[in-house]
Amino acid sequence: MSAVFDLTLDLIRRRSVTPDDAGCQALLAERLARVGFEVAHLRYGEVDNLWATHGRGGPLLVFLGHTDVVPPGPVESWRSDPFEPVVRDGYLFGRGAADMKGSVAAMAVALEAFVATHPDHPGRVGFLMTSDEEGPTNLDGVRKVAEHFRASGERIDWCVVGEPSSKERLGDLLRVGRRGSLSATLTVHGVQGHVAYPEKAKNPIHAFAPALAELAAERWDEGNADFPPTSFQVSNLNAGTGATNVIPGALTALINFRYSTASRADDLRARVEAILDRHGVEYAIDWNLSGEPFLSPAGGRLRETAVAVCRELCGVEPEQSTGGGTSDGRFIAPLGAEVIELGPVNATIHKVDECVAIADLEQLPSLYQAICARLLT
């Protein structure tokens, strides 16, 4: 049907379940090299990262995406093979159609068209892909590339992330920031024993319960104009041997904060540990900061450009949101870049029968190309 449609089909057919790129980046690199992009392959561990640039000097506008996908789950639950794209009722079905091989194809096609129209554009445009966005730790993807950029002095001015941001129609929501994510594995120490002799044991469940009640009730902050209040959640709680007559010797809890710019990770850590200490809990805690919160402020050139493009080309006034989970934009924002996320409707991402509206897929390159033209011409 079109360049973006055909490229999306080629990408979906590659079974690039994290961290396997399955040849996606080689395909993209070959296309961009043909139109004059300088291409570098940055492999760290088992992860492939592609960095392609066109132009000279600054400013630098980067399009960021990922070629990996989540596993399809039970293949028999799909109406068709998740890695053999199928069109039904105006939608393209396949794993990664919305998250985010459609966006990746749209960005590549948009950049091909932009440099063909503006071969001597001012500044540079970049294309950054990783095969490690959907993984549990994201250690060797954009996180590692950002470290490389920092060490080499690469400065990014603007970054468009192709995550599926839209809710009901293309362009109706623009992500202008994300909350930070702070997790921890908490181990509460007790003394195992027989339930009939509690005086000879120490129950870690009982020891932790009052502290957990306070942690769950705590008001961590009030949020601000751009972010909701910080949230605290326990995602897993495990203790016991499975026997009814044994007091467990330890309890393990997995906790997570999704926090705003109204709080700092160090302060949240300190407050959690102060509550545990106050309740006399004997514990060990292992913290993991997945990403700091970031915000592209109102009035920023990229944010205002993206809003105008959505308004003019999609006919909608986009909601400007900081909601949702995290994205690889959290690794680029600390480099000093203004970061926004713009992509297709996210209603089916990570689900059985994931799909993207073909009309949205066909329009998406024009949005990305318009952003290029307004910032770099």
C-alpha positions as CSV (number, residue, x, y, z in Angstrom):
1,M,0.0,0.0,0.0
2,S,2.8,2.4,0.9
3,A,6.4,2.6,2.1
4,V,5.4,2.8,5.8
5,F,3.0,-0.1,5.4
6,D,5.5,-2.3,3.6
7,L,8.2,-1.6,6.1
8,T,6.0,-2.3,9.1
9,L,5.1,-5.7,7.6
10,D,8.8,-6.5,7.2
11,L,9.5,-5.5,10.8
12,I,6.6,-7.4,12.3
13,R,7.7,-10.6,10.5
14,R,11.0,-10.5,12.4
15,R,10.5,-12.2,15.7
16,S,12.4,-9.7,17.8
17,V,11.4,-10.7,21.3
18,T,13.6,-8.8,23.8
19,P,16.6,-8.6,23.5
20,D,16.7,-10.2,20.1
21,D,16.7,-7.6,17.3
22,A,16.2,-10.4,14.7
23,G,17.6,-8.2,11.9
24,C,15.3,-5.2,12.3
25,Q,18.1,-2.7,12.8
26,A,20.2,-4.0,9.8
27,L,17.1,-3.5,7.6
28,L,16.6,0.1,8.9
29,A,20.3,0.9,8.8
30,E,20.6,-0.2,5.1
31,R,17.6,2.1,4.2
32,L,19.0,5.1,6.0
33,A,22.5,4.6,4.7
34,R,21.1,4.7,1.1
35,V,19.8,8.2,1.7
36,G,23.0,9.6,3.2
37,F,22.8,8.8,6.9
38,E,26.0,7.9,8.8
39,V,25.3,4.6,10.7
40,A,26.9,3.2,13.8
41,H,26.0,-0.1,15.4
42,L,26.4,0.0,19.2
43,R,26.2,-3.5,20.7
44,Y,26.4,-4.0,24.4
45,G,26.1,-7.5,25.8
46,E,23.2,-9.2,24.0
47,V,21.6,-5.9,23.0
48,D,21.7,-4.2,19.6
49,N,21.5,-0.4,19.3
50,L,21.5,1.6,16.1
51,W,22.6,5.2,15.9
52,A,22.2,7.0,12.5
53,T,22.6,10.7,11.8
54,H,22.3,13.1,8.9
55,G,23.6,16.6,8.7
56,R,26.3,18.6,10.5
57,G,26.5,20.7,13.6
58,G,23.6,21.6,15.8
59,P,20.8,21.6,16.8
60,L,20.2,17.8,17.0
61,L,16.7,16.3,16.7
62,V,16.5,12.6,17.6
63,F,13.8,10.1,16.8
64,L,13.9,7.3,19.4
65,G,12.3,3.9,19.3
66,H,12.8,0.2,20.0
67,T,12.8,-2.8,17.7
68,D,12.1,-5.4,20.4
69,V,8.7,-6.6,21.4
70,V,7.1,-8.5,24.3
71,P,6.4,-12.2,23.9
72,P,3.1,-13.0,22.1
73,G,1.8,-15.3,24.9
74,P,-0.2,-18.3,23.8
75,V,-0.1,-18.2,20.0
76,E,-3.4,-20.2,19.9
77,S,-5.1,-17.3,21.5
78,W,-4.4,-15.0,18.5
79,R,-6.8,-15.0,15.6
80,S,-3.7,-15.2,13.3
81,D,0.1,-15.8,13.7
82,P,1.4,-12.8,15.7
83,F,4.5,-12.6,13.5
84,E,2.7,-12.9,10.2
85,P,0.9,-9.5,9.8
86,V,-2.7,-9.6,8.7
87,V,-5.1,-6.9,7.7
88,R,-8.7,-7.1,9.0
89,D,-11.4,-4.4,9.0
90,G,-8.9,-1.5,8.5
91,Y,-6.4,-2.7,11.1
92,L,-3.0,-4.3,10.8
93,F,-2.6,-7.1,13.3
94,G,0.7,-8.5,14.6
95,R,3.0,-8.3,17.6
96,G,4.6,-4.9,17.7
97,A,2.1,-3.3,15.3
98,A,1.4,-0.5,17.8
99,D,4.3,-1.0,20.2
100,M,6.2,0.0,18.3
101,K,7.2,-1.3,14.9
102,G,4.6,0.9,13.2
103,S,6.2,4.0,14.8
104,V,9.7,2.8,13.9
105,A,8.7,2.4,10.3
106,A,7.0,5.8,10.3
107,M,10.0,7.5,11.7
108,A,12.3,5.9,9.2
109,V,10.1,6.7,6.2
110,A,9.7,10.3,7.5
111,L,13.4,10.8,7.7
112,E,13.9,9.4,4.3
113,A,11.4,11.9,2.9
114,F,12.8,14.8,5.0
115,V,16.4,14.4,3.8
116,A,15.2,13.9,0.2
117,T,13.4,17.2,0.4
118,H,16.0,19.0,2.5
119,P,19.4,17.4,1.7
120,D,21.2,20.4,3.1
121,H,19.1,21.1,6.2
122,P,20.6,22.9,9.1
123,G,21.6,20.9,12.1
124,R,21.4,17.2,12.4
125,V,18.6,14.6,12.6
126,G,19.2,11.3,14.4
127,F,17.6,7.9,14.5
128,L,18.2,5.9,17.7
129,M,16.9,2.3,18.1
130,T,17.4,-0.4,20.7
131,S,16.4,-4.0,21.2
132,D,16.3,-3.6,25.0
133,E,13.3,-1.4,25.8
134,E,10.8,-4.2,26.8
135,G,13.3,-6.0,29.0
136,P,13.2,-6.1,32.8
137,T,16.3,-4.0,33.5
138,N,17.1,-2.0,30.3
139,L,20.8,-2.1,31.2
140,D,22.3,-2.3,27.7
141,G,19.9,-0.3,25.6
142,V,19.3,3.4,25.6
143,R,20.6,3.7,29.2
144,K,24.1,2.5,27.9
145,V,23.9,4.6,24.8
146,A,23.2,7.7,26.9
147,E,26.3,6.9,28.9
148,H,28.2,6.7,25.6
149,F,26.7,10.0,24.5
150,R,27.6,11.7,27.8
151,A,31.2,10.4,27.6
152,S,31.6,11.5,24.0
153,G,30.0,14.9,24.4
154,E,27.0,14.2,22.1
155,R,24.4,16.8,22.9
156,I,20.7,16.2,22.0
157,D,18.4,19.2,21.8
158,W,15.1,17.5,21.0
159,C,13.9,13.9,21.2
160,V,10.7,12.5,19.8
161,V,9.9,9.0,21.2
162,G,7.5,6.9,19.1
163,E,5.8,5.2,22.0
164,P,2.0,4.6,21.4
165,S,0.7,7.7,23.2
166,S,-2.7,8.2,21.7
167,K,-5.9,7.1,23.5
168,E,-8.7,7.0,21.0
169,R,-7.4,8.7,17.8
170,L,-4.0,9.6,16.5
171,G,-2.6,12.7,18.1
172,D,-5.2,13.1,20.9
173,L,-2.6,12.7,23.6
174,L,1.0,13.9,23.7
175,R,3.3,12.7,26.5
176,V,5.4,15.7,27.7
177,G,7.0,14.0,30.7
178,R,7.0,10.8,32.7
179,R,7.1,10.0,36.4
180,G,10.2,8.5,37.9
181,S,10.2,4.8,39.0
182,L,11.9,3.7,42.2
183,S,11.7,0.1,43.2
184,A,13.1,-2.0,46.1
185,T,13.3,-5.6,47.3
186,L,12.7,-5.6,51.0
187,T,13.7,-8.6,53.2
188,V,12.3,-8.6,56.7
189,H,14.2,-10.9,59.0
190,G,12.5,-13.1,61.6
191,V,13.2,-16.3,63.5
192,Q,11.5,-19.5,62.2
193,G,9.7,-21.6,64.7
194,H,6.6,-23.6,65.6
195,V,3.3,-21.7,65.7
196,A,2.6,-23.3,69.0
197,Y,5.6,-21.6,70.6
198,P,5.6,-18.0,69.3
199,E,7.8,-16.9,72.2
200,K,10.6,-19.0,70.7
201,A,10.3,-17.4,67.2
202,K,9.9,-14.0,65.6
203,N,7.2,-13.6,63.0
204,P,8.4,-11.3,60.2
205,I,4.8,-10.9,58.9
206,H,3.7,-9.5,62.3
207,A,6.8,-7.3,62.5
208,F,6.2,-5.8,59.1
209,A,2.4,-5.3,59.3
210,P,2.4,-2.1,61.3
211,A,5.1,-0.6,59.1
212,L,3.3,-1.6,56.0
213,A,0.1,0.1,57.2
214,E,2.0,3.3,57.7
215,L,3.8,3.1,54.4
216,A,0.5,2.5,52.6
217,A,-1.2,5.4,54.3
218,E,1.7,7.9,53.9
219,R,1.1,11.0,51.8
220,W,4.4,11.2,50.0
221,D,3.7,14.5,48.3
222,E,0.9,16.5,46.8
223,G,2.1,16.4,43.2
224,N,2.2,19.6,41.3
225,A,0.6,21.3,38.2
226,D,2.3,18.8,35.9
227,F,2.2,15.5,37.9
228,P,-0.2,13.7,40.2
229,P,0.9,12.8,43.8
230,T,3.6,10.2,44.2
231,S,2.2,6.7,44.6
232,F,3.5,3.8,46.7
233,Q,2.6,0.2,45.8
234,V,3.5,-3.3,47.0
235,S,3.6,-5.6,44.0
236,N,4.5,-8.8,45.7
237,L,4.6,-10.1,49.3
238,N,6.0,-13.6,50.1
239,A,6.6,-15.4,53.3
240,G,6.2,-18.9,54.8
241,T,7.1,-22.5,54.0
242,G,3.6,-23.6,52.9
243,A,3.1,-25.4,56.2
244,T,0.3,-24.2,58.6
245,N,2.4,-24.9,61.7
246,V,5.6,-23.0,60.9
247,I,6.3,-19.4,61.6
248,P,8.4,-18.1,58.7
249,G,12.0,-16.9,59.1
250,A,11.8,-14.1,56.5
251,L,9.4,-12.1,54.4
252,T,10.2,-10.6,51.0
253,A,8.3,-7.6,49.6
254,L,8.6,-5.9,46.2
255,I,7.7,-2.2,46.4
256,N,7.6,0.6,43.9
257,F,7.2,4.4,43.8
258,R,5.9,6.2,40.8
259,Y,7.0,9.7,41.7
260,S,6.8,13.2,40.5
261,T,9.2,16.1,40.3
262,A,7.7,17.1,43.7
263,S,9.9,14.4,45.3
264,R,13.4,13.1,45.1
265,A,14.5,9.5,45.1
266,D,16.9,10.0,48.0
267,D,14.2,11.5,50.1
268,L,11.8,8.6,49.4
269,R,14.4,6.1,50.3
270,A,15.2,7.9,53.5
271,R,11.5,8.1,54.5
272,V,10.8,4.4,53.9
273,E,13.8,3.4,56.0
274,A,12.9,5.8,58.8
275,I,9.4,4.2,59.0
276,L,10.9,0.7,59.1
277,D,13.3,1.8,61.8
278,R,10.7,3.4,63.8
279,H,8.7,0.2,63.9
280,G,11.8,-1.8,64.9
281,V,11.8,-3.9,61.7
282,E,14.9,-5.9,61.2
283,Y,15.5,-5.7,57.4
284,A,17.7,-5.5,54.4
285,I,16.6,-3.4,51.4
286,D,18.0,-3.3,47.8
287,W,16.9,-0.2,45.9
288,N,16.8,0.2,42.1
289,L,16.2,3.6,40.5
290,S,14.8,2.8,37.0
291,G,14.5,6.4,36.0
292,E,14.1,10.0,37.3
293,P,11.0,12.0,36.4
294,F,11.3,14.4,33.5
295,L,9.2,17.2,32.1
296,S,9.4,19.1,28.8
297,P,8.0,22.4,30.1
298,A,5.2,24.4,28.4
299,G,6.6,26.8,25.9
300,G,9.4,24.5,24.9
301,R,10.0,24.6,21.2
302,L,9.6,20.8,20.6
303,R,6.5,20.6,22.8
304,E,4.8,23.6,21.1
305,T,5.7,22.2,17.6
306,A,4.3,18.8,18.4
307,V,1.0,20.3,19.7
308,A,0.7,22.5,16.6
309,V,1.4,19.5,14.3
310,C,-1.3,17.4,16.0
311,R,-3.8,20.2,15.9
312,E,-3.2,21.0,12.2
313,L,-2.7,17.5,10.7
314,C,-4.9,15.4,13.0
315,G,-7.6,18.0,13.7
316,V,-7.4,17.4,17.5
317,E,-6.2,19.5,20.5
318,P,-3.9,17.0,22.1
319,E,-4.0,16.4,25.8
320,Q,-0.5,17.1,27.2
321,S,0.1,14.4,29.8
322,T,2.8,13.0,32.1
323,G,0.8,9.8,32.9
324,G,1.5,6.2,32.2
325,G,4.6,4.1,32.9
326,T,8.2,4.8,31.9
327,S,9.9,5.0,28.5
328,D,13.4,5.3,27.2
329,G,12.9,9.0,27.1
330,R,14.0,8.9,30.8
331,F,17.6,8.2,29.7
332,I,17.7,11.0,27.1
333,A,16.1,13.8,29.1
334,P,19.0,14.0,31.6
335,L,21.3,14.8,28.7
336,G,19.5,18.2,28.5
337,A,17.1,17.2,25.8
338,E,13.5,18.3,25.5
339,V,11.6,15.0,25.2
340,I,8.0,14.3,24.0
341,E,6.2,11.0,23.0
342,L,4.0,10.8,20.0
343,G,2.6,7.6,18.5
344,P,-0.5,5.6,17.6
345,V,-3.4,4.4,19.8
346,N,-2.2,2.2,22.6
347,A,-5.5,0.3,23.3
348,T,-4.0,-3.1,22.2
349,I,-0.4,-2.9,23.2
350,H,1.1,-6.1,24.9
351,K,-2.3,-7.8,24.3
352,V,-3.4,-10.7,22.2
353,D,-4.3,-9.5,18.7
354,E,-2.3,-6.3,19.0
355,C,-3.1,-4.0,16.1
356,V,-2.8,-0.5,14.6
357,A,-5.3,1.4,12.5
358,I,-4.0,1.5,8.9
359,A,-5.2,5.0,8.5
360,D,-3.1,6.1,11.5
361,L,-0.1,4.2,10.3
362,E,-0.3,6.0,6.9
363,Q,-0.6,9.4,8.6
364,L,2.1,9.0,11.2
365,P,5.1,9.7,8.9
366,S,3.6,13.1,8.0
367,L,3.5,14.1,11.6
368,Y,7.2,13.2,12.2
369,Q,8.2,14.8,8.9
370,A,6.4,18.0,9.8
371,I,8.2,18.1,13.2
372,C,11.5,17.8,11.3
373,A,10.6,20.5,8.9
374,R,9.5,23.0,11.5
375,L,12.6,22.5,13.7
376,L,15.3,22.0,11.1
377,T,14.5,24.2,8.1
